[in-house]
């Protein structure tokens, strides 16, 4: 549940889900917004056109009424009578002469405030367009035409219709339409997000499956996603074939390393034996010959150790590296290893332990190999004369072995990779010390094979601490 909540809160700005969601949501919002704007404009035009038709009918009827009334009374009186008959509280009429003087106006104009009448009159001084005019919180549709009676131009007729009620209803309806549009866009975006998330779920499943595949699983890995689109299924099949080819390549490489290591170790062991035999008869050798033979013997021994490490790693990868797990007293085993290490080095190696005995389940020879590797590593990567300290402890059901040195230290960015095969922090220094880059990888493989784990803590210039944890 917490993982799901975190996924919803955190959204990668560069994710495919976000890009598709934003693209579709933006396009949909533009379409829906354009449709709402077009509907609003059409409704406004319909409102204007309907009132304009009514005003045009009045403008067409007025000359006829004026002519009838003019036959019975004075023309000015007849014009006023005709305008008063056609005008009401919603329809406002007035006539202006060529010099912009108001000749007559409907009685209904007297019902409006002076400010409103002034504003309406000022509008008649401009070019009238077919649109809605707002005057003092009221809305009017205004139209104008020439007033001719029996071919004689009497002036310019202006007809205004009050549509305040209709416009107020229209504005309220537009607001409702805007709210509905925004709500629809929000709901649509939520539905699009949910749909895209569901659609991309097979890709997430595929990513989760591939992320947990280890080297050991390459040969048996089968990627399949239920209810996935055909494109995702094709991708899963392609990845499965890729993993299969990787497994084949890995197997060929591992077999090659194992075969080469095995084939080379035997003749090199024989060569090393002959060199040692010749060195034992050094009375017949010159100083130069003895130095050359000692160098050859040393390099041969180092190569044999490298081949043995490669064989151990190949066996571990193949599952053929067996461990004889028994209970041993860790204190005695470490003391024996320290005595062996001191024979080949002039370093002071100390052991600290407040608990005796500490029993541990391990493979005796493999654990000795691990400790010798760590001690040898501490000696190689520290200055001459610097001591090496080993601390033993027990916490609940685990035995803890810590190897301390006061050496050069390991940079933080390298600490997570020093257990990789052939990885070296300082290439030139490793070559100078004779390291192959396999020692710590062997340590990790053997410790994990015995059910434990190994880690490192280090600071530049202060040294390193390698910690091994094993079951008791």
Steps between C-alpha positions, in 0.01 A plus 500: 500500500784739591679419176187579300453829683863595436458421129199730474675783685826479311470531126806492279491813279670305221278191518302371204184505713532873571581587140203309359266632771604862449480466120155343492366721780626817329353397164168403661485822703562705185225315313252528787592864567464587131163325487380693808622832354332425164174410676514818708563716192217334304255547786597867526452548126164325515390736778614805301347381172161425655474852641638656185220339301245653737665842468510475121126424493437813706721707269307370196160563656569854630500685161160350419356608836650848462339539158157403635520737798639782281184490288291574810728749684819697472806293384694565824198406708441190287865393538479538879171308507643213293814475717297502822279218370796279411704579811462331840708430807724266297498678163652849488485717187629844404563689178792733433536758227799534269657752741479240782209663682235281658171567318273262690535218753270240647336563836668185636833684499362727774475195726879457496751695705657807344841331511373195306327720241816706458710187450253362243496828314880509498506153345286631213784741416722201409476242229244246617604133476292190556606429854393535861574828679525535875362826636483567874466132606244441222543330166357621167499390137520817290423542131465798266352570157390794284139610549331587169132581452367538144855534370582781744787445750378596846821404687674201648301252707658325802335202663634352827362191670566434866627142540634527854299201622600279207865605522512434875362152441749450219795605722384263774468220245851576364641485853331165553639384166851609605472319832369189323783521245767531769344214698483288184868574426604404854298177491631425152863553610446272801347231279778536241765475774336189644462340157860572396625373833308176449626477143864540609468248784630210282818699434547552874450127559755426230745743661450340843556152361821595319636696799511190725664268246847400617779327312384164635149556363599593144458148364154447654364854456164508323334839472124497448241763585131411532237712325766712333480666157660309215787752483591435864479124448735530203737704714488232772580229244790705363640555850465130577701413189757764594536352849541156345781625275663669800481173690663313215778758479547489876519122496754500218714758679479315830585169336790661317641650821459173685664294226788742449562531874495125544725430201755766593518429871652152461795594272564817701509294820759273339703800384484650848618170648800486262591861581489429872715190446760700308499776764573242770823422312597866491871430569549449124315823409632848452331788682331615177370150424370459853319836487343411164386159625355650819305755294373224266399284795320792668308592184416135439363468853295818457358371171411166662312686775319706236399187312382340825287808572352485151423131546329569834289777347407282201400217734296741712318629190428144391384395845785251534681679783409284799536600864556264792313690767588410860520677835842640592640720774557824315762627746729201440451510122591870480806451722620224267450726196691785664794271577507390134483863375783615728734242346478675164498863623677717753180672613356506846162326488293517819179327606240660728210304649303528821305178444639148506411269347312635199364208302428545133359284221741514208721310260835489678729529198278753322483729805881480537528600133268796558694626803836457329372700202378784724824508702706492181284782361554707817876451479521587131304823530663652807843641570777273622502460875130583544324235715195297403233443764232227507198534729263214586154544643163330525156659470200273559529218244780654294877501527675819388857517368654841430834556330643850565785663316649849510564519128422731214123461523243451225313793335127494570403465132707179475380329818191348336707348217813361662340155527453483122731276302817661365398838645788711626481832679848606387623309195864602534513422873334160447755408238780608733368283782429205273122507547277337238170655601355161599586479869200688638271337245615159630438622856144605418426176312631276781337694785161505328543129418529438874179695565663822617569843359794738473512881495755780512535837670786726402631856515780639290822524699353319801471140382227242443286262701380178337217335695397136462180371656440123534236289673598345831 
